[in-house]
């Protein structure tokens, strides 16, 4: 369980590190990809969609 938590933390830090800003940002293509993966019970940790 702790390994899974650490993987999510690493994923989240990397994801946020690619954000230029959050000001005025809504649902962009990257967010839509991640949301669809989670809605289909798929993990972004395993599928790593490309950054747009």
Backbone bond lengths (Angstrom), bond angles and torsions (degrees), N, CA, C in turn:
res aa  C-N    CA-C-N  psi(-1)  N-CA   C-N-CA  omega(-1)  CA-C   N-CA-C  phi
1 X - - - 1.438 - - 1.525 110.44 -
2 X 1.318 116.57 -43.75 1.464 119.23 -179.23 1.530 111.71 -64.98
3 X 1.327 116.92 -34.62 1.461 119.41 176.51 1.519 110.85 -62.96
4 X 1.323 117.33 -40.01 1.462 121.24 177.91 1.524 110.85 -63.94
5 X 1.309 116.16 -42.68 1.469 120.67 178.38 1.524 110.41 -62.59
6 X 1.309 116.77 -43.70 1.470 120.35 178.91 1.523 111.42 -63.73
7 X 1.332 117.42 -38.35 1.473 120.29 177.10 1.521 110.93 -63.33
8 X 1.340 117.02 -41.51 1.466 120.31 178.34 1.527 110.77 -65.15
9 X 1.312 116.83 -39.93 1.468 120.45 178.12 1.518 110.09 -61.95
10 X 1.319 117.11 -46.46 1.463 120.96 178.34 1.521 110.99 -61.36
11 X 1.342 116.38 -43.73 1.461 120.88 178.39 1.530 110.53 -60.23
12 X 1.321 116.82 -47.84 1.471 121.25 -178.20 1.526 111.31 -63.02
13 X 1.313 117.85 -43.33 1.473 120.62 178.31 1.520 111.44 -61.78
14 X 1.326 116.41 -42.67 1.461 120.49 178.90 1.528 110.51 -65.82
15 X 1.321 116.14 -44.21 1.466 121.14 179.72 1.526 110.57 -59.24
16 X 1.311 116.87 -50.52 1.464 121.47 -178.72 1.524 110.98 -65.47
17 X 1.305 116.70 -32.61 1.460 120.64 178.66 1.523 113.39 -63.34
18 X 1.336 117.40 -21.37 1.461 121.72 178.79 1.532 112.94 -89.34
19 X 1.328 117.24 -6.53 1.463 120.25 -178.32 1.523 109.66 -78.38
20 X 1.338 118.04 124.20 1.460 119.65 177.01 1.530 110.84 -71.53
21 X 1.323 116.76 -35.96 1.460 123.57 178.92 1.521 108.21 -167.75
22 X 1.312 117.11 165.36 1.459 120.57 173.80 1.520 110.65 -112.58
23 X 1.301 117.23 -2.67 1.463 121.50 -178.19 1.530 110.01 -67.84
24 X 1.319 115.61 121.98 1.451 121.85 177.68 1.517 114.83 69.23
25 X 1.310 116.60 12.84 1.464 120.66 -177.39 1.519 109.93 -89.57
26 X 1.300 116.45 126.65 1.458 121.74 176.36 1.515 109.26 -111.28
27 X 1.313 115.19 -145.96 1.460 120.81 179.45 1.525 108.39 -74.67
28 X 1.332 115.99 105.60 1.462 119.47 176.46 1.529 108.53 -99.29
29 X 1.317 116.80 -179.47 1.465 120.90 -176.31 1.529 111.64 -61.28
30 X 1.311 116.92 -41.03 1.469 121.00 -179.54 1.531 110.51 -63.11
31 X 1.329 116.71 -45.37 1.461 120.84 179.76 1.522 110.71 -63.31
32 X 1.319 116.96 -39.04 1.462 120.76 178.28 1.532 110.95 -63.46
33 X 1.317 117.16 -43.06 1.472 121.04 178.15 1.528 110.38 -59.74
34 X 1.325 116.77 -48.78 1.469 120.65 -178.85 1.523 111.16 -63.77
35 X 1.332 117.35 -41.08 1.465 121.56 179.98 1.526 110.72 -63.61
36 X 1.345 116.73 -42.67 1.472 119.79 179.12 1.535 111.31 -64.94
37 X 1.319 117.26 -40.28 1.468 119.66 176.86 1.522 110.67 -59.26
38 X 1.318 117.05 -48.79 1.461 120.77 -178.74 1.522 111.44 -64.98
39 X 1.342 117.50 -36.30 1.463 121.06 179.11 1.525 111.41 -65.61
40 X 1.320 116.67 -27.01 1.464 121.22 178.43 1.535 112.05 -97.46
41 X 1.327 114.78 18.55 1.468 122.02 177.84 1.523 111.76 57.83
42 X 1.342 115.83 35.52 1.454 121.58 175.47 1.523 107.81 -109.93
43 X 1.298 116.52 147.30 1.456 121.14 -178.20 1.520 111.13 -97.30
44 X 1.324 117.91 129.39 1.452 120.47 173.17 1.529 112.00 -62.09
45 X 1.329 116.82 -19.30 1.449 121.06 179.11 1.527 111.02 -67.71
46 X 1.331 115.79 -28.71 1.457 120.21 -177.24 1.530 112.47 -96.13
47 X 1.325 117.51 -26.52 1.457 119.83 -173.28 1.523 113.76 -106.58
48 X 1.292 118.49 -17.48 1.470 124.27 177.55 1.524 114.08 33.48
49 X 1.349 117.75 77.18 1.460 119.10 176.24 1.524 110.14 -64.01
50 X 1.334 117.33 146.76 1.461 119.03 -178.52 1.520 112.30 -66.30
51 X 1.311 115.52 144.87 1.463 119.74 175.89 1.505 109.09 -71.08
52 X 1.298 116.43 138.25 1.463 121.19 179.25 1.508 110.01 -103.44
